[in-house]
Structures are given as C-alpha cells and as structure tokens.
Amino acid sequence: NSISKENEYVSSESKENTSSVSTTVQSSSEVSQHLSQKIATSLSSNTTRLKNGWYSEKDNWYYYNNNNMQKGWLQGGNDWYYFNPINGQMQKSWLQGGNDWYYFNPVSGRMQKNWLQGGNDWYYFNPTSGHMQKSWLQGGNDWYY
C-alpha cells in the first residue's frame, strides 16, 4: 500500500491461492472508504468466536463461560467436575484435595458419589461432598471399612 506523487492511493493485496489484486483510487474520500473496508474485512476475519460450554482438545476437556476458562470446581446440575487450576483441563481420575480423595469418571469427568468398584476393591464416596470414606461406614445394619 502506498500513496503515489499524484495523490493516488495504491493498494496491492494477495491472498493464498489467488492472484495479486491492485486498486487505484483517485480522491481522499475514496481512500478513506477503501481503508475502512480493508479494516472491516481485517477485523471480521480476525474475530474469534466467543467460547461458551464444553470444548475438547487433544483428548482433554475444558469448560468456558463467556470466553473464561473454568478452573477449580464446577457444578452442572447434580454433578460436580474439577478443572486443573493451572491449565483448565478436566480431571479424569483420582484427585487429592487436602486430606480428602475424590474420583472423577475417566470418560464423563463427573465426580463419583456413593459406591465404586475398582478391581477387587470397593470405595464409598460421600453422596453430597464426594470425598472418599476413609473410616468405618454404617449402611443399614452393616458396617464397612
């Protein structure tokens, strides 16, 4: 893009897989209009879509709310999810939070509640908080450890 000595604005543009295009404009109002169109085209092609909801990238899940990546805990209906506080990846396995352990389904990412069988072992997770039971638990007339 340049202005020649005759006050003509010359624009040369080329795009991938197209030939070069040159435009010669005579008046300053045409220059202004031409520049406005170029700016509008540039802005529309560089505008990113606002992210809302679930996004998958390279086998990891992320959640966005108004383009803000979720980090930490997120409640969705009756389910809870946890997102890494640094990179925002959804948790898909065991997580230690302080003295408590939580388990997140490797496919859905939902926090486990109630009973879970892992191999020959059974684990109980509080139905409200989701933390794993680490001491005796009474279920009806039965006791579990």
Summary of the structure (lengths in Angstrom):
residues: 145
radius of gyration: 28.9
end to end distance: 76.8
largest distance: 97.8
contacts: 301
relative contact order: 0.08
helix: 13%
strand: 43%
